[in-house]
């Protein structure tokens, strides 16, 4: 059972990487929204 303790830091690193990816994806979606609005106006 002690191996679970060794997996916690690895899981933490993966969680941080996932949060970073989500942040980048949100930023990209916002940029696409702005571009779509700009194209609609033209």
Long-range contacts (C-beta under 8 A, 24 or more apart in sequence): none
